[in-house]
Amino acid sequence: MTPEDMRKVVEYDPETGCLTWKYRQEAHARWNAKLAGKPAFANPSGGYLIGRFGGKNYKSHRVAWAVFHGFWPDGQIDHINGNRSDNRIANLRQVTNAENGKNQRARSSNRTGEPCVNWFARDSK
């Protein structure tokens, strides 16, 4: 789907980051009664909100970017504050894989408390 197609079916609020279904004239009255005005993305998967359009799954942060800017991002979209469900446009930025890797949190198994720093028990360093 193009960003223009997305704009026809979802409403994006850049202040809150919410994407909701729009009322559609061509849709069945039952569909509008059930879904119009309701969140279009749900079922968090790994913290990301997922939605289905035209038989394809989309991540909400990528749709928010496309609807707001009018084009699909070339690279990855990074959540500046690290919260994967915070899709406010002020919290999203387009980055390369390398840039996105620098913004990772320390893994839960990390003993040093710093991302990308490993502890070697054998050498105690």
PyRosetta script that sets phi, psi and omega in degrees:
from pyrosetta import init, pose_from_sequence

init()
pose = pose_from_sequence("MTPEDMRKVVEYDPETGCLTWKYRQEAHARWNAKLAGKPAFANPSGGYLIGRFGGKNYKSHRVAWAVFHGFWPDGQIDHINGNRSDNRIANLRQVTNAENGKNQRARSSNRTGEPCVNWFARDSK")
pose.set_psi(1, 145.1)
pose.set_omega(1, 176.9)
pose.set_phi(2, -84.8)
pose.set_psi(2, 162.2)
pose.set_omega(2, 175.0)
pose.set_phi(3, -57.1)
pose.set_psi(3, -33.2)
pose.set_omega(3, 178.5)
pose.set_phi(4, -66.1)
pose.set_psi(4, -39.9)
pose.set_omega(4, 176.1)
pose.set_phi(5, -62.5)
pose.set_psi(5, -40.9)
pose.set_omega(5, 179.1)
pose.set_phi(6, -63.2)
pose.set_psi(6, -39.9)
pose.set_omega(6, -179.6)
pose.set_phi(7, -63.5)
pose.set_psi(7, -25.4)
pose.set_omega(7, 179.1)
pose.set_phi(8, -73.9)
pose.set_psi(8, -25.6)
pose.set_omega(8, -174.5)
pose.set_phi(9, -111.2)
pose.set_psi(9, -21.3)
pose.set_omega(9, 179.3)
pose.set_phi(10, -128.1)
pose.set_psi(10, 150.6)
pose.set_omega(10, 175.8)
pose.set_phi(11, -108.5)
pose.set_psi(11, 131.5)
pose.set_omega(11, -180.0)
pose.set_phi(12, -114.4)
pose.set_psi(12, 129.4)
pose.set_omega(12, 176.0)
pose.set_phi(13, -105.6)
pose.set_psi(13, 105.6)
pose.set_omega(13, -176.2)
pose.set_phi(14, -65.9)
pose.set_psi(14, -21.1)
pose.set_omega(14, 179.2)
pose.set_phi(15, -74.7)
pose.set_psi(15, -37.6)
pose.set_omega(15, -178.2)
pose.set_phi(16, -103.9)
pose.set_psi(16, -20.9)
pose.set_omega(16, -177.0)
pose.set_phi(17, 82.1)
pose.set_psi(17, 7.3)
pose.set_omega(17, -176.8)
pose.set_phi(18, -82.6)
pose.set_psi(18, 139.0)
pose.set_omega(18, 173.1)
pose.set_phi(19, -115.3)
pose.set_psi(19, 121.5)
pose.set_omega(19, -178.6)
pose.set_phi(20, -123.8)
pose.set_psi(20, 154.8)
pose.set_omega(20, 177.7)
pose.set_phi(21, -69.3)
pose.set_psi(21, 138.8)
pose.set_omega(21, 175.0)
pose.set_phi(22, -87.1)
pose.set_psi(22, 154.7)
pose.set_omega(22, 169.7)
pose.set_phi(23, -70.7)
pose.set_psi(23, 132.1)
pose.set_omega(23, -178.1)
pose.set_phi(24, -123.9)
pose.set_psi(24, 128.3)
pose.set_omega(24, 180.0)
pose.set_phi(25, -61.3)
pose.set_psi(25, -40.8)
pose.set_omega(25, -175.0)
pose.set_phi(26, -77.9)
pose.set_psi(26, -11.7)
pose.set_omega(26, -178.4)
pose.set_phi(27, -79.3)
pose.set_psi(27, 157.2)
pose.set_omega(27, 177.4)
pose.set_phi(28, -65.1)
pose.set_psi(28, 143.7)
pose.set_omega(28, -178.5)
pose.set_phi(29, -56.6)
pose.set_psi(29, -35.9)
pose.set_omega(29, 179.8)
pose.set_phi(30, -64.3)
pose.set_psi(30, -40.0)
pose.set_omega(30, 178.2)
pose.set_phi(31, -62.7)
pose.set_psi(31, -49.0)
pose.set_omega(31, -179.9)
pose.set_phi(32, -60.3)
pose.set_psi(32, -41.6)
pose.set_omega(32, -179.5)
pose.set_phi(33, -64.2)
pose.set_psi(33, -34.6)
pose.set_omega(33, -176.0)
pose.set_phi(34, -84.8)
pose.set_psi(34, -38.6)
pose.set_omega(34, -168.9)
pose.set_phi(35, -116.1)
pose.set_psi(35, -26.4)
pose.set_omega(35, -176.5)
pose.set_phi(36, -57.8)
pose.set_psi(36, 128.6)
pose.set_omega(36, -179.9)
pose.set_phi(37, 86.4)
pose.set_psi(37, -5.1)
pose.set_omega(37, -179.8)
pose.set_phi(38, -95.0)
pose.set_psi(38, 159.6)
pose.set_omega(38, 179.0)
pose.set_phi(39, -57.8)
pose.set_psi(39, 135.8)
pose.set_omega(39, -178.8)
pose.set_phi(40, -89.2)
pose.set_psi(40, -13.4)
pose.set_omega(40, -177.6)
pose.set_phi(41, -124.0)
pose.set_psi(41, 138.3)
pose.set_omega(41, -179.3)
pose.set_phi(42, -154.6)
pose.set_psi(42, -160.8)
pose.set_omega(42, 178.0)
pose.set_phi(43, 49.9)
pose.set_psi(43, 68.0)
pose.set_omega(43, -179.5)
pose.set_phi(44, -53.2)
pose.set_psi(44, 131.5)
pose.set_omega(44, 177.4)
pose.set_phi(45, -124.9)
pose.set_psi(45, 106.2)
pose.set_omega(45, -176.8)
pose.set_phi(46, 66.3)
pose.set_psi(46, 23.9)
pose.set_omega(46, -179.7)
pose.set_phi(47, 93.2)
pose.set_psi(47, -19.2)
pose.set_omega(47, 179.7)
pose.set_phi(48, -85.3)
pose.set_psi(48, 143.5)
pose.set_omega(48, 175.3)
pose.set_phi(49, -88.1)
pose.set_psi(49, 135.2)
pose.set_omega(49, -175.4)
pose.set_phi(50, -118.4)
pose.set_psi(50, 142.0)
pose.set_omega(50, 175.4)
pose.set_phi(51, -134.5)
pose.set_psi(51, 157.5)
pose.set_omega(51, -178.1)
pose.set_phi(52, -117.2)
pose.set_psi(52, 125.9)
pose.set_omega(52, 179.0)
pose.set_phi(53, -134.1)
pose.set_psi(53, 126.1)
pose.set_omega(53, 177.0)
pose.set_phi(54, 55.5)
pose.set_psi(54, 35.4)
pose.set_omega(54, 178.0)
pose.set_phi(55, 80.6)
pose.set_psi(55, 9.8)
pose.set_omega(55, -178.8)
pose.set_phi(56, -128.1)
pose.set_psi(56, 140.7)
pose.set_omega(56, 177.3)
pose.set_phi(57, -83.1)
pose.set_psi(57, 140.1)
pose.set_omega(57, 177.6)
pose.set_phi(58, -131.0)
pose.set_psi(58, 143.7)
pose.set_omega(58, 173.9)
pose.set_phi(59, -85.9)
pose.set_psi(59, 138.9)
pose.set_omega(59, -172.2)
pose.set_phi(60, -62.1)
pose.set_psi(60, -35.5)
pose.set_omega(60, -178.0)
pose.set_phi(61, -67.1)
pose.set_psi(61, -32.6)
pose.set_omega(61, 178.0)
pose.set_phi(62, -72.8)
pose.set_psi(62, -38.0)
pose.set_omega(62, 176.8)
pose.set_phi(63, -67.4)
pose.set_psi(63, -42.1)
pose.set_omega(63, 178.4)
pose.set_phi(64, -58.1)
pose.set_psi(64, -44.6)
pose.set_omega(64, 178.4)
pose.set_phi(65, -60.9)
pose.set_psi(65, -47.7)
pose.set_omega(65, -176.9)
pose.set_phi(66, -65.5)
pose.set_psi(66, -42.3)
pose.set_omega(66, -179.6)
pose.set_phi(67, -66.6)
pose.set_psi(67, -40.9)
pose.set_omega(67, -177.6)
pose.set_phi(68, -72.5)
pose.set_psi(68, -46.9)
pose.set_omega(68, -173.9)
pose.set_phi(69, -91.7)
pose.set_psi(69, -19.1)
pose.set_omega(69, 178.7)
pose.set_phi(70, 87.3)
pose.set_psi(70, 9.3)
pose.set_omega(70, 176.4)
pose.set_phi(71, -150.4)
pose.set_psi(71, 152.1)
pose.set_omega(71, 177.2)
pose.set_phi(72, -75.6)
pose.set_psi(72, 141.8)
pose.set_omega(72, 180.0)
pose.set_phi(73, -67.5)
pose.set_psi(73, 145.3)
pose.set_omega(73, 178.2)
pose.set_phi(74, -75.1)
pose.set_psi(74, -45.9)
pose.set_omega(74, -177.2)
pose.set_phi(75, -104.2)
pose.set_psi(75, -140.3)
pose.set_omega(75, 179.3)
pose.set_phi(76, -93.6)
pose.set_psi(76, 158.8)
pose.set_omega(76, 173.9)
pose.set_phi(77, -109.6)
pose.set_psi(77, 123.6)
pose.set_omega(77, -177.0)
pose.set_phi(78, -102.7)
pose.set_psi(78, 137.3)
pose.set_omega(78, 171.8)
pose.set_phi(79, -88.4)
pose.set_psi(79, 111.4)
pose.set_omega(79, -173.1)
pose.set_phi(80, -57.3)
pose.set_psi(80, -42.0)
pose.set_omega(80, -177.6)
pose.set_phi(81, -86.2)
pose.set_psi(81, -0.1)
pose.set_omega(81, 177.7)
pose.set_phi(82, 83.0)
pose.set_psi(82, -4.9)
pose.set_omega(82, 179.6)
pose.set_phi(83, -88.0)
pose.set_psi(83, 109.9)
pose.set_omega(83, -173.1)
pose.set_phi(84, -67.8)
pose.set_psi(84, -17.1)
pose.set_omega(84, 179.6)
pose.set_phi(85, -100.6)
pose.set_psi(85, 2.1)
pose.set_omega(85, 178.1)
pose.set_phi(86, -91.6)
pose.set_psi(86, 96.1)
pose.set_omega(86, -174.1)
pose.set_phi(87, -103.7)
pose.set_psi(87, 26.6)
pose.set_omega(87, 173.2)
pose.set_phi(88, -63.3)
pose.set_psi(88, 140.6)
pose.set_omega(88, -175.7)
pose.set_phi(89, -61.9)
pose.set_psi(89, -29.4)
pose.set_omega(89, 177.8)
pose.set_phi(90, -68.7)
pose.set_psi(90, -17.2)
pose.set_omega(90, -178.9)
pose.set_phi(91, -99.2)
pose.set_psi(91, -1.9)
pose.set_omega(91, -177.4)
pose.set_phi(92, -110.1)
pose.set_psi(92, 139.9)
pose.set_omega(92, 175.1)
pose.set_phi(93, -145.1)
pose.set_psi(93, 146.9)
pose.set_omega(93, 178.7)
pose.set_phi(94, -85.4)
pose.set_psi(94, 128.0)
pose.set_omega(94, -177.0)
pose.set_phi(95, -138.3)
pose.set_psi(95, 165.4)
pose.set_omega(95, 172.4)
pose.set_phi(96, -84.8)
pose.set_psi(96, 171.0)
pose.set_omega(96, 176.5)
pose.set_phi(97, -58.6)
pose.set_psi(97, -42.7)
pose.set_omega(97, -178.8)
pose.set_phi(98, -63.6)
pose.set_psi(98, -44.1)
pose.set_omega(98, 179.0)
pose.set_phi(99, -63.8)
pose.set_psi(99, -40.6)
pose.set_omega(99, -179.4)
pose.set_phi(100, -67.0)
pose.set_psi(100, -34.8)
pose.set_omega(100, 178.8)
pose.set_phi(101, -65.1)
pose.set_psi(101, -28.5)
pose.set_omega(101, 179.5)
pose.set_phi(102, -72.7)
pose.set_psi(102, -16.2)
pose.set_omega(102, -175.0)
pose.set_phi(103, -99.7)
pose.set_psi(103, 15.5)
pose.set_omega(103, -177.9)
pose.set_phi(104, -77.1)
pose.set_psi(104, 149.5)
pose.set_omega(104, 172.1)
pose.set_phi(105, -79.3)
pose.set_psi(105, 161.6)
pose.set_omega(105, 173.2)
pose.set_phi(106, -66.7)
pose.set_psi(106, 137.2)
pose.set_omega(106, 179.8)
pose.set_phi(107, -68.2)
pose.set_psi(107, 156.0)
pose.set_omega(107, -177.9)
pose.set_phi(108, -63.1)
pose.set_psi(108, -25.9)
pose.set_omega(108, 179.9)
pose.set_phi(109, -87.4)
pose.set_psi(109, -0.6)
pose.set_omega(109, -177.4)
pose.set_phi(110, -73.3)
pose.set_psi(110, 125.8)
pose.set_omega(110, -178.2)
pose.set_phi(111, -90.1)
pose.set_psi(111, -15.3)
pose.set_omega(111, -176.7)
pose.set_phi(112, -89.7)
pose.set_psi(112, -22.2)
pose.set_omega(112, -177.1)
pose.set_phi(113, 85.4)
pose.set_psi(113, -3.5)
pose.set_omega(113, 179.6)
pose.set_phi(114, -114.0)
pose.set_psi(114, 136.8)
pose.set_omega(114, 177.5)
pose.set_phi(115, -67.0)
pose.set_psi(115, 146.2)
pose.set_omega(115, 176.1)
pose.set_phi(116, 65.5)
pose.set_psi(116, 17.3)
pose.set_omega(116, 175.3)
pose.set_phi(117, -117.4)
pose.set_psi(117, 126.4)
pose.set_omega(117, -177.6)
pose.set_phi(118, -108.3)
pose.set_psi(118, 150.7)
pose.set_omega(118, 176.7)
pose.set_phi(119, -106.2)
pose.set_psi(119, 125.7)
pose.set_omega(119, 177.0)
pose.set_phi(120, -104.8)
pose.set_psi(120, 104.2)
pose.set_omega(120, -176.1)
pose.set_phi(121, -61.5)
pose.set_psi(121, -38.1)
pose.set_omega(121, -178.0)
pose.set_phi(122, -56.4)
pose.set_psi(122, -41.4)
pose.set_omega(122, -178.2)
pose.set_phi(123, -99.2)
pose.set_psi(123, -1.1)
pose.set_omega(123, -177.7)
pose.set_phi(124, 53.6)
pose.set_psi(124, 42.6)
pose.set_omega(124, 176.8)
pose.set_phi(125, -155.7)
pose.dump_pdb("model.pdb")
